[in-house]
Amino acid sequence: MNLGFFLVGGIIFATYMGLTFWNIFYSAKKQKEENYPNKKKSIVHKDVTSSKEGPFTTDTMPSK
């Protein structure tokens, strides 16, 4: 009887966690689509990575 409760609880918990993670990732994807409805996925990432501004400028770059 105790093992049955443990298994049922584990199944319920695993289902809950799976749906929680699905909700987090689905909501993040929808939010990106709403914020950038006309941009494709590759263009959004390309704009971010190809920015000429970096964390350091030539006068603030650490010396070796």
C-alpha distance (Angstrom), angle and dihedral (degrees) to the residues before:
residue distance angle dihedral
M1 . . .
N2 3.82 . .
L3 3.79 91.6 .
G4 3.81 89.8 52.3
F5 3.80 91.6 53.8
F6 3.79 90.2 48.0
L7 3.81 93.1 51.4
V8 3.81 94.3 45.8
G9 3.81 90.6 47.7
G10 3.81 90.6 49.0
I11 3.79 91.8 51.2
I12 3.80 92.2 48.6
F13 3.81 91.6 47.0
A14 3.83 93.1 47.7
T15 3.81 90.3 49.7
Y16 3.81 90.8 48.7
M17 3.81 92.8 50.0
G18 3.80 92.6 45.8
L19 3.79 92.5 51.8
T20 3.81 91.0 44.9
F21 3.81 92.4 55.3
W22 3.81 91.2 43.5
N23 3.81 89.5 53.1
I24 3.81 92.3 49.8
F25 3.81 94.5 50.6
Y26 3.82 94.1 40.6
S27 3.82 91.6 50.8
A28 3.81 92.2 48.2
K29 3.82 90.9 50.6
K30 3.81 92.4 49.1
Q31 3.79 91.7 47.4
K32 3.82 91.0 53.4
E33 3.80 90.0 49.7
E34 3.81 91.5 50.9
N35 3.80 93.6 47.4
Y36 3.82 94.6 46.2
P37 3.81 106.2 24.9
N38 3.83 96.5 157.9
K39 3.79 99.9 42.7
K40 3.76 124.0 88.5
K41 3.79 120.1 -131.6
S42 3.81 94.7 -108.4
I43 3.80 93.0 48.7
V44 3.82 93.0 53.0
H45 3.81 91.7 51.8
K46 3.81 92.0 42.5
D47 3.81 92.5 53.5
V48 3.77 91.9 50.7
T49 3.80 96.2 46.9
S50 3.79 97.0 41.0
S51 3.79 94.4 55.3
K52 3.79 111.1 130.9
E53 3.77 91.5 -144.3
G54 3.75 112.6 89.2
P55 3.76 132.5 178.8
F56 3.81 90.1 -90.3
T57 3.78 133.5 42.1
T58 3.79 121.9 -153.3
D59 3.81 93.2 -94.1
T60 3.84 95.0 46.0
M61 3.82 97.8 42.4
P62 3.80 112.0 120.4
S63 3.77 115.4 -110.7
K64 3.80 120.6 -120.1
